[in-house]
């Protein structure tokens, strides 16, 4: 496909949806839960599903693969993760409680209504294997696209810290400062260890 597109980095799906509905942009890629309410009332139209198979909430919408782009996959997922070293017994206990919660209280129906597909009884090893495959998938996308990794400079940290200037939300400001300080601490530690791997990219 010979498409010339301009990437517009929105801060959230709400602003992107407003511009899509008003005709300011022609299309955008977002999650099904974020777009489904607008699709159902006819405010926007769904062109394709970016996952490997059709979503039950939108059975009439084909996948990008079905539409002609072979091997295309771009889906989002949610999961629980622990820091390294947490005892297996605790991991199992939390996992059991999670599965119990998903099976009770109508959560499955709520998720399905939002276009979310649940995967139950996923064991830690299976989850780790999935994560490794997902990282490999996107690493290949980055290589094929020729995306260059950028270093995290003091300018980036300054932007993060200054981003809350005038913000009336002290919790958001505190979180921003903590993130910037943590990144600076990690970068300093990496420099001392002569580790040149970058922890940047999230805000570039």
Secondary structure by P-SEA (a helix, b strand, c coil): cbbbbbbbbcccaaaaaaaaaaccccbbbbcccccaaaaaaccccccccccccccccccccccccccccccbbbbbbccccccccccaaaaaaaaaaaaaaaaccaaaaaaaaacccccccccaaaaaaaaaaaaaaaaaaaaaabbbbbbbcaaaaaaaaacccccccaaaaaaaaaaaaaaaaaaaaaaaaccccccccccc
